[in-house]
Amino acid sequence: MLYHQKNNHRTLPISQHFLTNGRLLTRIVSLSTIGKQDAVLEIGTGKGHLAGVLAGRCKTLYTIEINRKLYGQAQRKLLIHSNIHLLCGDFLAFPLPKHKPYKVFANIPFSITSQIIKKLTDDGNPPSDMWLVMDKGAAKNYLGKPYESLQSLLLKPKWDMRIVYYFRREDFHPSPSVDTVLVHFSHKRQPDVPPEHWRGYKRFVERGLTCGVCGNQRLLTKKQAVRALKAAGYPPDIRNDLMLYVQWLCLFRCYCNANSI
């Protein structure tokens, strides 16, 4: 079913690189766990090429396009699909499902990657899984490669992330100036950091990245940090550019115990 959503948002000049090859779209969608019982959200319908493939695999597809011209083109292309809800509007102002489970598959605009990921991951009812086509450099930052970032350390307690596909630049129209990948975000059923400790964890990694875990603000003494890492079987490296997420998590738990949090 296609329908209009009245809104007052103007069409924004967001640069987008489109995937139009049907064989490639089928291939990348097949890498997901999307099935016939799933509700799926797509961000950026474009002309509807990806939406058509997704509609063939899921129960219901909600797809939103901010550009009115592209929305009109997609509307004509997708009329044959009865399980598509096509909306014209700004995803960043779009209300996410409140209670029902859903998944996300989207070729997102690179210029608003951080806003999109923040909206999806911070929501009270986040998707169970997301597959996002994104700039490889941004993807590596979220995955904590070559070293952990604030973004990776704030996502990893709640999400498992991995690159599942590497695109060629010529796969897109127009071709992007950067390398592009498909990243799978899987929401953890049990977070590594309990909700009641989340604010403390966020402060810990922010201060640790700024000043060092054993730096001027003395989150932990060097002796405490090294002892905790060794006890957990991790390398006793406490430099920000050497520590992996599991080491940060270990040190935060040590910090909680030391401070009876």
Sequence and secondary structure as in RCSB ss.txt:
>XXXX:A:sequence
MLYHQKNNHRTLPISQHFLTNGRLLTRIVSLSTIGKQDAVLEIGTGKGHLAGVLAGRCKTLYTIEINRKLYGQAQ
RKLLIHSNIHLLCGDFLAFPLPKHKPYKVFANIPFSITSQIIKKLTDDGNPPSDMWLVMDKGAAKNYLGKPYESL
QSLLLKPKWDMRIVYYFRREDFHPSPSVDTVLVHFSHKRQPDVPPEHWRGYKRFVERGLTCGVCGNQRLLTKKQA
VRALKAAGYPPDIRNDLMLYVQWLCLFRCYCNANSI
>XXXX:A:secstr
                 EE  HHHHHHHHTTS   TT EEEEE  TTSHHHHHHHTTSSEEEEEES HHHHHHHH
HHTTT TTEEEEES GGGS   SSS  EEEEE  GGGHHHHHHHHHHSSS  SEEEEEEEHHHHHHHHT SS  H
HHHHHTTTEEEEEEEE  GGGEES  SS EEEEEEEE SS SS GGGHHHHHHHHHHHHHHTTTTTT SS HHHH
HHHHHHTT      TTT  HHHHHHHHHHHHHHTT 
